[in-house]
Structure formats: C-alpha cells, structure tokens
C-alpha cells in the first residue's frame, strides 16, 4: 500500500496554495492602494504647479509699471473682479481640497525674490491644496511656487512668420 501515505501527504499540502494566493493578493491590494494614493497626490502636485504657472503669467500682465499699492487689489482672491479671482475662475479644473493661492509683488533676479521693490517687475504665486488618501488614513498636501516677470515685448504672428516689435532690450525672434 504505497498509495496510502502518498495520498495523505497530498491531502496535507492542498491548502498551501490557498494560503500563498491569499498572502499574495493581500500584498498586491496594499501595493495598489499605495499606488493610487501616491498617484492622486502627484496629480495634485502637478495641478498646483500648472495653476501657479498660469496665474503668475496672468498677474505679470497686470504689472505694467503700476505700484504695489495699485496692484494690491489684483492679488486678492476674495474680490470677484480681481485678476487673481478671474484667473482662478478660468483655471478651475484642478483637483485637491482647501485650495489656497498667495500672491507677492516684487522683483525676481532668477535666484531671489525681493518683495521690497516698488514698482514691482515680477510676481510670485504660491498655490497649495490637500488631498485625502483613499486607502491610508490621513491626507497629503502639495505646495508649488511660480515666478513671472513683466516684459514689454510684443509679438505678432502673421501666417507662419513672426514679426518682432522691439521694446527696451528684449525682442521676439522670428520662428
């Protein structure tokens, strides 16, 4: 009866596959949950950078030689007619909760931002938001900063050729 002990051993090992599959599925679900939470936070980071960039460009157009006092209202999110509120309304497709946008007027030299310069030649926009994690307890946040300088150069495109209007020391190049 060599079949007796062998079949008993086979019966003893039948549940091992179920335990391994159960453990593997648990690990896979945990990794997928982590990936989803991390992915959503990355999207919030990307959205905050895109929002900060576009708002900074919109606000840089408002500088036009105006003083900080004259520009103060343009950076107020609570005023529906401010340049900041209008820019946020045009770019309201971001994800994340508790959106906050802070605006500072000053000068940017490529490395440091000086808020004491008046009239300002640049704007700094800091956009931040939070996101609740879907699987892990808690929330994650993202804060991104963008700088934009005012420039008095104008470019006009006629067909496939760009004409440049020189103003100051900068100019548009034909492309």
CORMOKA-V987960 format. One record per run of one state. SS is the DSSP state (helix for helix, strand for strand, loop for the rest). FROM is the first residue (numbers start at 0). LEN is the number of residues. If there is no record, write none. Layout:
# CORMOKA-V987960
<<SS	FROM	LEN> <SS	FROM	LEN>>
This chain:
# CORMOKA-V987960
<<loop	0	1> <helix	1	12> <loop	13	2> <helix	15	48> <loop	63	4> <helix	67	8> <loop	75	7> <helix	82	8> <loop	90	6> <strand	96	12> <loop	108	4> <strand	112	2> <loop	114	7> <strand	121	11> <loop	132	6> <strand	138	11> <loop	149	4> <strand	153	5> <loop	158	2> <strand	160	5> <loop	165	1> <strand	166	1> <loop	167	2> <strand	169	1> <loop	170	5>>
